[in-house]
Every structure is written in C-alpha cells, then in structure tokens.
C-alpha cells in the first residue's frame, strides 16, 4: 500500500444487484412456465414420441411460440439472476448484450414493417391461408384460428371463400365431407341469447347467396379486420411497445452499471 495516499473503496451497489436479481428471477420462472406448457403440449400431441411428426404440420404450430419465448426468457433470466447474485461480469455482459440484440431486432422489425407494409400484408395473407389448410391437423392451431375469427369477427384471410383451401370445407363435387361448402363455427355471427355454441352453424353456408351469408356469418376477412384493429388501437399498441423498449433499455443500463461496479471493486483490490 502506498504511503500518504488514500484510495476510495469501491462497493457493488446492493440496490442494483438485488433489483436485477429480483426482476430476473420472475423472468426466469415465467420462462420455465412457458417451456413447461410448450413441452407438455408437444407431449400431449405425441410429438416428443414421434419427432418426425414435427414436419407433418402444414401451418403454424402455436406450441412453437411458447417454446421460443420460454427459451429466450429462461436463458436471459438465468444469466441475469446468476450474474447479479454471484457478481459475475461475464454473465451480466451476456445478459445486456443479448437484451441489446433483441431490442435491435425489435426496432429493425418495426421499421421494416412500416416500410414494407404491403409485403407484410401479403405475408399475413399467406400465413393465414397456410393455417386454413392445416386447420384440422392440430387442435392448438384450430383453437388459435377460432379465437382470431371470433375476436376480430372475421372469416378467412380476405373472406369466407378462403375456406375452399381446406379439404374439409371446399365446395368441389368430389368432397365427401359433411362440412362441404361450410365454414368453422367461429365464422358465425353470435346470438347473445344463445348460451351453447352451435358448432354446426357454418354447415352449407357458402352454398347460399351472398345476402343470406351476411345474416349468418362474418363477411370480412381477418387481414382487413386486423388492419382496422391496429388503427383503432394504435395508441395502446405503440404504448406497449414503447414500455417494453424502455424496460429493455433500463435493464441494459442497470446491468452495465453493475458490471462497472464489479470491475471497479476488482481494480481497487489490486492496489490494496
């Protein structure tokens, strides 16, 4: 120790340390929950026992959403928790860099979505039509489509005739299905007086005239209804995205601050 000189002792901020730990332990548990739900759903569908069935689905499997989101949350939560608790600068740097990459990707996606609105619209149409084809192939996918059509009061991507893409609902003469020329029950307009859902309400409906169809099913497609919903809720959607972005920036700043404290303490120890 050098005589006549005093060095100010550096300390790791306990406030920042345990704030990051507490935030990430919640984040980590949520990631575990999402992964658990995803793996349970896959096991229920027999995907885990027959891995080749993954490629059999023609549309989007909602289970993937749980697995991807859960996996990212698990990794970030683990790195943040252990990094803060053990004062591990490597894990904290990994946490902040990973969070920064996610923030950058979200920002890029937002800019590209604004610039290529028409392309996004075409991709959404393609996405919905692919899932219409696979409607009966997966119960989770089926529930997702039914929820979407009920919530946005729509039918198909741009109209009820999009259900011709599905082998059970198309209007071809060779179709032996009882659901021929029909639509799923989620396309049907709801009667508030009915307590029980009539799952056969869409049978043969597309064999009727357009004016008759308007009485029983939603005519508008889900793509234009989604666009209308975005316009009507633009402030709320923008507020949510800004809130998420601020949380990410706040998390990155806290992690970097804690890393600086840890490195300052280590450097001060070298001079004592």
Secondary structure as the mmCIF struct_conf table of DSSP 4:
data_model
#
loop_
_struct_conf.conf_type_id
_struct_conf.id
_struct_conf.beg_label_comp_id
_struct_conf.beg_label_asym_id
_struct_conf.beg_label_seq_id
_struct_conf.end_label_comp_id
_struct_conf.end_label_asym_id
_struct_conf.end_label_seq_id
TURN_TY1_P TURN_TY1_P1 UNK A 3 UNK A 4
HELX_LH_PP_P HELX_LH_PP_P1 UNK A 8 UNK A 10
HELX_RH_AL_P HELX_RH_AL_P1 UNK A 14 UNK A 44
TURN_TY1_P TURN_TY1_P2 UNK A 45 UNK A 49
HELX_RH_3T_P HELX_RH_3T_P1 UNK A 51 UNK A 56
BEND BEND1 UNK A 58 UNK A 59
HELX_RH_AL_P HELX_RH_AL_P2 UNK A 62 UNK A 85
TURN_TY1_P TURN_TY1_P3 UNK A 86 UNK A 87
HELX_RH_AL_P HELX_RH_AL_P3 UNK A 89 UNK A 115
TURN_TY1_P TURN_TY1_P4 UNK A 116 UNK A 116
HELX_RH_AL_P HELX_RH_AL_P4 UNK A 117 UNK A 133
TURN_TY1_P TURN_TY1_P5 UNK A 134 UNK A 137
HELX_RH_AL_P HELX_RH_AL_P5 UNK A 139 UNK A 151
TURN_TY1_P TURN_TY1_P6 UNK A 152 UNK A 153
BEND BEND2 UNK A 156 UNK A 159
HELX_RH_3T_P HELX_RH_3T_P2 UNK A 160 UNK A 165
BEND BEND3 UNK A 166 UNK A 166
TURN_TY1_P TURN_TY1_P7 UNK A 167 UNK A 169
TURN_TY1_P TURN_TY1_P8 UNK A 173 UNK A 174
TURN_TY1_P TURN_TY1_P9 UNK A 178 UNK A 181
HELX_RH_3T_P HELX_RH_3T_P3 UNK A 185 UNK A 187
STRN STRN1 UNK A 188 UNK A 188
HELX_LH_PP_P HELX_LH_PP_P2 UNK A 189 UNK A 190
TURN_TY1_P TURN_TY1_P10 UNK A 192 UNK A 193
BEND BEND4 UNK A 195 UNK A 196
TURN_TY1_P TURN_TY1_P11 UNK A 199 UNK A 204
HELX_RH_3T_P HELX_RH_3T_P4 UNK A 205 UNK A 207
BEND BEND5 UNK A 208 UNK A 208
HELX_RH_AL_P HELX_RH_AL_P6 UNK A 210 UNK A 216
STRN STRN2 UNK A 217 UNK A 217
BEND BEND6 UNK A 220 UNK A 220
HELX_RH_AL_P HELX_RH_AL_P7 UNK A 222 UNK A 232
TURN_TY1_P TURN_TY1_P12 UNK A 233 UNK A 233
HELX_RH_AL_P HELX_RH_AL_P8 UNK A 234 UNK A 270
TURN_TY1_P TURN_TY1_P13 UNK A 271 UNK A 271
#
